Amino acid sequence: MTLVNTRAAFEKAVTDAVANVDPTVLIIYDNVAFTSPGKAKKYIVMSINFGQSTIQNQGAASSYYSGFVQCNIYVPRNKG
């Protein structure tokens, strides 16, 4: 699994989970240019950062990724 596939798997899982709860919430990913939707909209800014990745090229050759997924949630004041 590549870093691109790993990122896509996390993005899809979060997108599907949010859509099941409230399909009106916008999701913005850190690797896509965007303009803030404004104070009247509900939205999530999702950031995925791989702080470390290691590929072992001997023996069983496994890949190791370490990082974090951060979701910042924005809702209109007094309505969240």
C-alpha positions as CSV (number, residue, x, y, z in Angstrom):
1,M,0.0,0.0,0.0
2,T,1.5,3.4,-1.0
3,L,1.2,6.6,0.9
4,V,-1.4,7.8,-1.8
5,N,-3.5,4.7,-1.2
6,T,-3.2,5.0,2.5
7,R,-4.3,8.7,2.4
8,A,-7.3,7.8,0.1
9,A,-8.4,5.0,2.5
10,F,-8.5,7.5,5.4
11,E,-10.2,10.2,3.4
12,K,-12.9,7.8,2.1
13,A,-13.6,6.4,5.6
14,V,-14.0,9.9,7.1
15,T,-16.1,11.1,4.2
16,D,-18.4,8.1,4.4
17,A,-18.8,8.5,8.1
18,V,-19.6,12.2,8.0
19,A,-22.0,11.7,5.0
20,N,-24.0,9.1,7.0
21,V,-24.4,11.5,10.0
22,D,-25.0,14.8,8.1
23,P,-24.6,15.0,4.3
24,T,-24.7,18.8,4.4
25,V,-21.3,19.1,6.1
26,L,-18.5,20.0,3.7
27,I,-15.2,18.2,4.0
28,I,-12.0,20.0,2.9
29,Y,-8.7,18.0,2.5
30,D,-5.3,19.6,3.2
31,N,-4.0,18.5,-0.2
32,V,-6.6,20.4,-2.2
33,A,-6.8,24.2,-2.6
34,F,-9.9,25.7,-1.0
35,T,-11.5,28.9,0.0
36,S,-13.1,29.0,3.5
37,P,-16.9,28.4,3.1
38,G,-17.6,31.2,5.6
39,K,-19.1,31.5,9.1
40,A,-22.6,30.3,8.2
41,K,-21.5,26.8,6.9
42,K,-20.6,23.6,8.7
43,Y,-17.3,22.1,7.5
44,I,-14.4,19.9,8.4
45,V,-10.8,20.5,7.5
46,M,-9.0,17.2,7.4
47,S,-5.2,17.0,7.5
48,I,-3.2,13.8,7.1
49,N,0.5,13.9,7.9
50,F,2.9,11.0,7.6
51,G,5.8,11.9,9.9
52,Q,7.8,8.8,9.1
53,S,7.8,6.2,6.3
54,T,10.2,3.4,6.0
55,I,10.6,0.8,3.3
56,Q,12.6,-2.3,4.1
57,N,14.1,-3.7,0.9
58,Q,15.5,-6.9,2.2
59,G,13.8,-10.1,3.4
60,A,10.0,-9.8,3.4
61,A,10.2,-6.2,2.3
62,S,7.5,-4.4,4.3
63,S,6.5,-0.7,4.4
64,Y,6.0,1.2,7.6
65,Y,4.0,4.5,7.8
66,S,3.6,6.5,11.0
67,G,1.6,9.7,11.2
68,F,-1.7,11.3,12.3
69,V,-5.1,12.3,11.0
70,Q,-6.5,15.6,12.3
71,C,-10.0,16.8,11.7
72,N,-10.9,20.4,12.6
73,I,-14.6,20.9,12.8
74,Y,-16.2,24.3,12.2
75,V,-19.8,25.2,12.9
76,P,-21.7,28.5,13.1
77,R,-21.5,30.1,16.5
78,N,-24.2,28.9,19.0
79,K,-25.4,26.3,16.5
80,G,-22.9,23.4,16.9
